[in-house]
């Protein structure tokens, strides 16, 4: 059993996912809650279901995807994990945020780094880390083969792909990541992206105009 709950947070309408395996522990992917009412929404959900976050994972470290990391750190005492190639975005997070009028303050160091091929355990379930650069250095996807789901961050959306005009973005790398790591998965695999509605591998293979 893998329960997936989606929240849409902050001014960028970023998807935050809470995953549990039927027990009391959960994993949060891309904690993006920015405002107090969003913190309370997430807290109430976890309280109502008696869930305790044990991992805070990020598909990449753009400000719209990482802005809620501090809330999890202060409220639940858990640090975040990203791929090591996200170093630039960790070091310059406050500067990048200021471009959008967001004050971040000092950004904590990660609790650890994600590695390509790493298996993340949640009860009897697991997710495999897939390194997929292109939208940004450090971009990863999280894939559950038994349940046929993948969390793609900003690599791939319904009928669209992540932008590549931001620092370290590269369309050739993005296309390579999609074709060699994502489109090779079974067509019925559900895609849970960083923004917008879910889709499937098969649908994107047939209909995505960018690939």
Secondary structure, DSSP 8 states (H G I E B T S, - for coil): --EEEEEEETTTTEEEEEEE-SSSEEEEES----SHHHHHHHHHHHHHTT-EEEEEE-S---HHHHTTHHHHHHHH---EEEEGGGHHHHHTHHHHHHHTT----S----SEEE-TT-EEEETTEEEEEEE--SSSTT-EEEEETTTTEEEEETSEETTEE----STT--HHHHHHHIIIIITTS-TT-EEEESSS--EEHHHHHHH-TT-
